[in-house]
């Protein structure tokens, strides 16, 4: 019987394509930690019902590594919390739905989490466009939502229930412009961005504003739509403008294809992007074409930082030696900030939990020290990484303070 159950759990994990499934992350941990106390005090079992939280993310689709990495970070945080006794003795259980990178699916997923599963808080999404599509559901239901990684300014403006634990794009655009101007000594930049993604459109705008303030000039501005395959027309125009840096604030799938075509057309200047590049898939798709290019991110795995080292070693032992990307680190941080607030709130009701998240101050997270400001955003530094090495991946280059 036990053997058969284990098989079912294992098959579920494989089916989800993740190192641990919902069942493995939630129920197994509960079983392990509760078995002893339940046996000793069966009467208390009722009041120690698990606390159910939700996660919605792109577990499949063009940005699949975003949701998968975030999920792994969240599950690691839950596992550690439950092993240390949970929230006042209550275990935390995760409900998770796939958005497939689609705004409508994101809205449905969060509606399901809030209405059917009655989760007390929601973690997600990564892509700003998807957070924007689902945040109104949480706001209306009075359920706190924490986005680990959506950087578009508008996300937390949806309402007072919506938080994030990452920096915002006006800062990220500034960090990229500063790097282009001061480190790359560029005075002429070209931009190629995804006109369908709020993240990409606004980050391009912020980069341009900051770069021109520093005395630089944007000499070409071209757009694409996520999923496009051929960028020849845009890149021909860009090549003619002779840029010293090409800013591409898109998501990794598109950026990988763009990089290949950039080099094929003979454009040799470095490419620069935002956190949307962050996926182990980028180096695999683009190979040499992306070597020597840069992007801003929330953390770098080779950062000389004790907390980062500890996180990487725990993550690697949980997930077969894999190096965590920024999304995994942010998922882990978002979950831990939620747990910290739950402990302080001494309640899982929307209002007190919301107030406790809002009061988060100097929380030592993997991606930096997090204080939630009056806009429900996090003020933190950014890192610039360079794509290099073998295997090709992001290497720490510079830190930009807010
Ligand atoms: N910041 C991106 C957005 O808002 C998402 C992202 C964050 C992607 C971190 C990769 C790493 O859409």
Boltz pocket constraint, residues with backbone or C-beta under 6 A from the ligand:
constraints:
  - pocket:
      binder: B
      contacts: [[A, 66], [A, 126], [A, 127], [A, 128], [A, 129], [A, 149], [A, 150], [A, 151], [A, 152], [A, 199], [A, 275], [A, 276], [A, 277], [A, 278], [A, 326], [A, 327]]
      max_distance: 6.0
